[in-house]
Structures are given as structure tokens and as C-alpha cells.
Amino acid sequence: QADELVTFLDDAEADIQLLSHSFALDYYLSLAQTGASAEAVAAAKTAVQSEFLNFAQIHPIYDQISFLDASGQEIVRIDSSSAGASTAITGDALQNKASRPYFAETAAKSAGEIYISPLELNAEQGMIERPFTPVIRYGMPLYHAGELQGVVVTNVLADNFLQPLITQDRTYYLVDQNGYFLFHPDPDKRWARD
């Protein structure tokens, strides 16, 4: 079980690298930095959004895939439902995540480094989602011409690797470094830290 979990998480790490090195994203950053016309930048943003949306539809392990600018403002965000339907979030629904640790810690990384969050319950608008949605986030900073331009963040739906721990023949526990249960056969004992 541990080997399968590590393999799953290694694949998620490869995915964040792929998304961060997207041609569409690189082109958008080039246009935005060189002061291209608003129409050209908007078209490039739409291309990034389409690419992320297609990726989310093919990879249903993700709850959310986002590109945030250097100020923490979501520029592109794709949300996926538990049924596997992916949607591009636009306009006023895009949020500023500058105060979230995953943004700050990803933005502090050097080019090529990957941020991996603790396994935690997802929160939106400052509130833990109900029903609980355990996620682990991967983030990678985006540099263009030596300057931080933003970050790409993926929210991996942790149930993809926690659900196989529910078996009748064995009892599994997953515990964080502080001794809190992330997975326990008794659901009431999970997520005490959050």
C-alpha cells in the first residue's frame, strides 16, 4: 500500500511539472510581460484555460488546477466535481490566494522546485468544505526573464489514495509527523488537526 501511495504521488509531481512547462502558459507569460495588446493577452489566457480544462478532464484525480499571478490572484482556475465534470471558473469567482500558505511557500521556491503541502482538508472562502474534501497540493513557481510571474497549483483529491485503505481484511492508519490521524478506520478520528 505504501509503494502504491508513493507511486500515485510521484505521478502528481510529474503532472505539476508538465503543467508548469506548458507552451500555452509560457506564451501567455511572454505576452503579459512584453505589454502585448489586451486582446492578445486575453486570447492567450483562453488558450491556457482550455489546456488546463482538457488536462483536468483527462485526469480526474484533481479537484482544482490553478494559475495564480505573482500577487496571488487566480488568473485561471479549473474546478472538478466528484462526478468528474470540470469547469473553468471566471470573473468575480476567481479569488486572491496571497494569504494562503500554499501560495506563499510556492512563490518562495526557486525555479524548478516543487512545493508539496501537508495532506489537509480543503477550504474555500476561509471555511473548510463540507463534506470534507482531503487534498494535497502541488505548486511550482513560474519565472520568466528571471522574475516570478506566478505559480501553478494542483489540488489532488486525496480520496484517490485514501479509499484503497478501507478494507475488510486489514486495518490501515495514516498518521502525520505530529501524530494526527489522516486516515483511521473510524472516520470520527480523522482530521483532528484541521
C-alpha positions as CSV (number, residue, x, y, z in Angstrom):
1,Q,0.0,0.0,0.0
2,A,2.8,2.4,0.8
3,D,4.5,1.8,-2.5
4,E,1.2,2.4,-4.4
5,L,0.7,5.6,-2.5
6,V,4.2,6.8,-3.3
7,T,3.8,5.9,-7.0
8,F,0.5,7.9,-7.1
9,L,2.1,10.9,-5.6
10,D,5.1,10.7,-7.9
11,D,2.7,10.9,-10.8
12,A,1.1,14.0,-9.3
13,E,4.6,15.6,-9.1
14,A,5.2,14.8,-12.7
15,D,1.9,16.5,-13.6
16,I,2.7,19.8,-11.9
17,Q,6.0,19.9,-13.9
18,L,4.1,19.3,-17.1
19,L,1.5,22.0,-16.5
20,S,4.2,24.5,-15.4
21,H,6.1,24.0,-18.6
22,S,3.0,24.3,-20.9
23,F,3.6,26.1,-24.2
24,A,0.3,28.0,-23.8
25,L,1.3,29.2,-20.3
26,D,4.8,30.2,-21.5
27,Y,3.3,32.2,-24.4
28,Y,0.8,33.9,-22.1
29,L,3.6,34.9,-19.7
30,S,5.6,36.3,-22.7
31,L,2.7,38.4,-23.9
32,A,1.8,39.7,-20.5
33,Q,5.4,40.7,-19.7
34,T,6.0,42.4,-23.0
35,G,2.9,44.6,-22.8
36,A,1.0,43.0,-25.7
37,S,-2.5,44.2,-26.5
38,A,-5.3,43.3,-24.1
39,E,-6.9,41.2,-26.9
40,A,-3.7,39.1,-27.5
41,V,-3.3,38.5,-23.7
42,A,-6.9,37.6,-23.3
43,A,-6.6,35.1,-26.2
44,A,-3.5,33.6,-24.7
45,K,-5.2,33.3,-21.3
46,T,-8.1,31.5,-23.0
47,A,-5.6,29.0,-24.5
48,V,-4.2,28.3,-21.0
49,Q,-7.7,27.9,-19.7
50,S,-8.5,25.4,-22.4
51,E,-5.3,23.4,-21.9
52,F,-5.9,23.2,-18.1
53,L,-9.6,22.2,-18.7
54,N,-8.6,19.4,-21.1
55,F,-6.0,18.2,-18.6
56,A,-8.5,18.2,-15.8
57,Q,-11.0,16.2,-17.8
58,I,-8.4,13.6,-18.6
59,H,-7.0,13.5,-15.1
60,P,-10.0,13.2,-12.7
61,I,-7.7,13.0,-9.6
62,Y,-7.7,16.8,-9.4
63,D,-10.2,18.9,-7.5
64,Q,-8.6,22.1,-8.8
65,I,-5.9,23.3,-11.2
66,S,-4.9,26.9,-11.0
67,F,-2.5,29.5,-12.3
68,L,-2.1,32.5,-10.0
69,D,-0.2,35.6,-10.8
70,A,2.7,36.9,-8.6
71,S,0.2,38.8,-6.3
72,G,-1.7,35.6,-5.6
73,Q,-4.7,36.4,-7.8
74,E,-6.2,33.5,-9.7
75,I,-5.9,34.0,-13.4
76,V,-7.0,30.6,-14.5
77,R,-8.9,28.1,-12.3
78,I,-10.4,24.8,-13.2
79,D,-12.7,23.1,-10.7
80,S,-13.8,19.5,-11.0
81,S,-16.8,17.9,-9.3
82,S,-16.8,14.5,-7.6
83,A,-18.7,13.2,-10.7
84,G,-15.7,14.2,-12.9
85,A,-17.2,17.3,-14.6
86,S,-14.6,20.1,-15.0
87,T,-15.5,23.8,-15.2
88,A,-13.4,26.9,-15.9
89,I,-14.1,29.5,-13.2
90,T,-14.2,33.1,-14.5
91,G,-14.8,36.7,-13.4
92,D,-15.6,37.6,-9.8
93,A,-15.5,33.9,-8.8
94,L,-11.7,34.0,-9.1
95,Q,-10.1,34.6,-5.7
96,N,-6.9,36.1,-4.4
97,K,-4.9,33.4,-2.5
98,A,-2.0,35.5,-1.4
99,S,-2.7,34.8,2.3
100,R,-2.8,31.0,1.8
101,P,0.4,29.2,2.9
102,Y,0.5,27.1,-0.3
103,F,0.8,30.2,-2.4
104,A,3.4,31.9,-0.3
105,E,5.5,28.8,0.0
106,T,5.3,28.0,-3.7
107,A,6.2,31.6,-4.6
108,A,9.3,31.4,-2.3
109,K,10.7,28.4,-4.2
110,S,13.4,28.8,-6.8
111,A,12.8,28.0,-10.4
112,G,12.3,24.2,-10.9
113,E,11.5,23.5,-7.2
114,I,8.2,21.9,-6.2
115,Y,6.1,22.7,-3.2
116,I,4.1,19.8,-1.7
117,S,1.6,20.7,1.0
118,P,0.6,18.7,4.0
119,L,-2.4,16.4,3.5
120,E,-5.3,18.6,4.7
121,L,-9.0,19.4,4.3
122,N,-9.7,21.9,1.5
123,A,-11.0,25.3,2.5
124,E,-12.8,27.9,0.2
125,Q,-13.5,31.4,1.3
126,G,-11.8,30.7,4.6
127,M,-14.2,27.8,5.5
128,I,-13.4,24.0,5.5
129,E,-15.6,22.5,2.7
130,R,-18.3,20.1,3.7
131,P,-18.5,17.3,3.1
132,F,-14.8,17.1,3.9
133,T,-12.5,17.1,0.9
134,P,-9.0,16.0,1.8
135,V,-6.4,17.3,-0.6
136,I,-2.7,17.5,-1.1
137,R,-1.4,20.5,-3.1
138,Y,1.5,20.6,-5.5
139,G,2.8,24.0,-6.6
140,M,5.5,25.2,-8.9
141,P,6.7,28.8,-9.3
142,L,6.8,30.3,-12.8
143,Y,9.7,32.6,-13.7
144,H,10.0,34.5,-16.9
145,A,13.1,36.5,-17.7
146,G,14.3,35.9,-14.1
147,E,11.2,37.3,-12.4
148,L,8.5,35.5,-10.6
149,Q,5.3,35.7,-12.7
150,G,3.1,33.4,-10.7
151,V,2.5,29.8,-9.6
152,V,0.7,26.8,-10.9
153,V,-1.1,24.8,-8.2
154,T,-2.9,21.5,-8.3
155,N,-5.2,20.1,-5.6
156,V,-5.0,16.3,-5.6
157,L,-8.2,14.6,-4.3
158,A,-6.7,12.5,-1.6
159,D,-9.6,10.1,-1.6
160,N,-7.9,8.6,-4.7
161,F,-5.2,7.2,-2.5
162,L,-7.0,7.0,0.9
163,Q,-10.0,5.0,-0.3
164,P,-7.9,1.9,-1.0
165,L,-7.0,1.8,2.7
166,I,-10.6,0.9,3.5
167,T,-10.5,-2.9,3.5
168,Q,-12.2,-5.7,5.5
169,D,-9.1,-7.9,5.8
170,R,-6.6,-5.4,7.2
171,T,-6.6,-2.2,9.3
172,Y,-4.6,0.7,8.0
173,Y,-3.6,4.0,9.6
174,L,-2.0,7.1,8.1
175,V,-0.5,9.5,10.6
176,D,1.2,12.8,10.0
177,Q,4.6,13.8,11.6
178,N,2.8,15.3,14.6
179,G,0.8,12.1,15.4
180,Y,-2.6,13.2,13.9
181,F,-4.6,10.7,12.1
182,L,-5.1,11.4,8.4
183,F,-6.7,8.0,7.9
184,H,-8.2,5.9,10.6
185,P,-10.8,3.1,10.3
186,D,-13.0,5.2,12.5
187,P,-14.0,8.3,10.4
188,D,-14.5,10.3,13.6
189,K,-10.8,10.1,14.4
190,R,-9.6,11.6,11.1
191,W,-8.6,15.2,10.5
192,A,-8.3,16.3,14.2
193,R,-5.6,18.7,13.3
194,D,-7.9,20.6,10.9
